[in-house]
Amino acid sequence: MDILDPIFPLQVRAARALLGWSQKQLAERAGVSEPFVNRLERGERLGHAGKLSMLRDALLQANVGFFTTETEFGVSLHGTSASEIRAEWRGRRDKQDQ
């Protein structure tokens, strides 16, 4: 997963929804500000790779898996074992996204 990919904000929002977290909860767990999470999810271009990595890491610690292919992208919430998927969200890439 590429944190600078334009798809990443959609994945963050979907992962947060699967976890039932508010933007504030994600921000607190990641160590970033709530306005940062809000701006990211609104699609603003944020060039803070360090903060984006912190968001990714907080979600990974919560058992969120990210996936991106040429035609699909999404997130999944894993259970106690990595093979147990409790919830999943998928989106389709447009030709222009690639």
C-alpha positions as CSV (number, residue, x, y, z in Angstrom):
1,M,0.0,0.0,0.0
2,D,1.3,3.4,-1.0
3,I,0.4,6.1,1.5
4,L,0.8,8.7,-1.2
5,D,-1.6,7.0,-3.6
6,P,-4.8,9.1,-4.1
7,I,-6.8,6.0,-3.0
8,F,-5.2,6.0,0.5
9,P,-7.7,8.6,2.0
10,L,-10.6,6.4,0.9
11,Q,-8.9,3.4,2.5
12,V,-8.4,5.3,5.7
13,R,-12.1,6.4,5.8
14,A,-13.3,2.8,5.1
15,A,-10.9,1.3,7.7
16,R,-12.1,3.8,10.3
17,A,-15.7,2.9,9.5
18,L,-15.0,-0.8,9.8
19,L,-13.4,-0.2,13.2
20,G,-16.3,2.0,14.3
21,W,-13.8,4.8,15.2
22,S,-14.4,8.5,14.9
23,Q,-11.9,10.8,13.3
24,K,-10.9,11.9,16.8
25,Q,-10.3,8.3,17.9
26,L,-8.1,7.6,14.9
27,A,-6.2,10.8,15.4
28,E,-5.6,10.0,19.1
29,R,-4.4,6.5,18.3
30,A,-2.1,7.7,15.5
31,G,-0.7,10.7,17.3
32,V,-1.9,13.2,14.7
33,S,-4.5,16.0,14.9
34,E,-8.2,15.5,14.2
35,P,-8.2,18.2,11.6
36,F,-5.4,16.4,9.8
37,V,-7.5,13.2,9.5
38,N,-10.5,15.3,8.4
39,R,-8.5,17.1,5.7
40,L,-7.1,13.8,4.5
41,E,-10.5,12.1,4.2
42,R,-11.9,15.2,2.3
43,G,-9.2,14.5,-0.3
44,E,-6.8,17.4,0.4
45,R,-3.3,16.7,-0.8
46,L,-1.2,16.4,2.3
47,G,2.5,15.9,1.8
48,H,3.2,14.8,5.4
49,A,4.6,11.3,4.8
50,G,5.4,10.9,8.4
51,K,1.9,11.6,9.6
52,L,0.4,9.5,6.9
53,S,2.7,6.6,8.0
54,M,1.5,7.2,11.6
55,L,-2.2,6.8,10.4
56,R,-1.3,3.6,8.5
57,D,0.6,2.1,11.4
58,A,-2.3,2.8,13.9
59,L,-4.7,1.0,11.5
60,L,-2.3,-1.9,11.0
61,Q,-2.0,-2.3,14.8
62,A,-5.8,-2.5,14.9
63,N,-5.7,-5.5,12.5
64,V,-6.7,-3.6,9.3
65,G,-5.3,-5.0,6.1
66,F,-4.9,-2.8,3.0
67,F,-5.0,-4.1,-0.6
68,T,-4.6,-2.4,-4.0
69,T,-4.6,-4.0,-7.4
70,E,-4.9,-2.5,-10.9
71,T,-8.7,-2.8,-10.8
72,E,-9.6,-2.9,-7.1
73,F,-8.6,-1.4,-3.7
74,G,-10.0,-1.8,-0.2
75,V,-9.4,-2.7,3.4
76,S,-10.3,-5.6,5.6
77,L,-10.6,-6.1,9.3
78,H,-8.9,-9.2,10.5
79,G,-9.8,-11.3,13.6
80,T,-7.5,-13.0,16.0
81,S,-5.7,-14.8,13.1
82,A,-4.6,-13.1,9.9
83,S,-6.8,-15.5,7.8
84,E,-10.0,-14.6,9.7
85,I,-11.6,-11.6,7.9
86,R,-14.3,-10.0,10.0
87,A,-15.3,-7.3,7.6
88,E,-14.2,-6.0,4.2
89,W,-14.7,-2.9,2.0
90,R,-13.8,-2.8,-1.7
91,G,-13.8,-0.1,-4.3
92,R,-13.1,-0.2,-8.1
93,R,-10.3,1.8,-9.8
94,D,-11.2,3.9,-12.7
95,K,-8.8,3.9,-15.7
96,Q,-7.9,7.5,-14.9
97,D,-6.8,6.6,-11.3
98,Q,-3.9,4.4,-12.6
